[in-house]
């Protein structure tokens, strides 16, 4: 059953159905992702770490890059 306005154009119901039909095909596209600053791969947001703690401005590292290359933390790595 087609809903048309008086002027032969699609009404709001038909426009809504068309939009939701298109969006159903894009399920994989709408997953939130980020680009890793070290390896450059685009991955899902689970397991990401901030480049600078407390600031998302500088981007993120993926979980595999964080585990392969340990971060310099604490005073133990500083030369005196």
Secondary structure as UniProt FT lines:
FT   TURN            6..7
FT   HELIX           12..24
FT   TURN            25..30
FT   STRAND          33..36
FT   TURN            37..39
FT   STRAND          42..44
FT   TURN            46..47
FT   STRAND          49..52
FT   TURN            53..54
FT   STRAND          55..61
FT   HELIX           63..68
FT   TURN            76..77
//
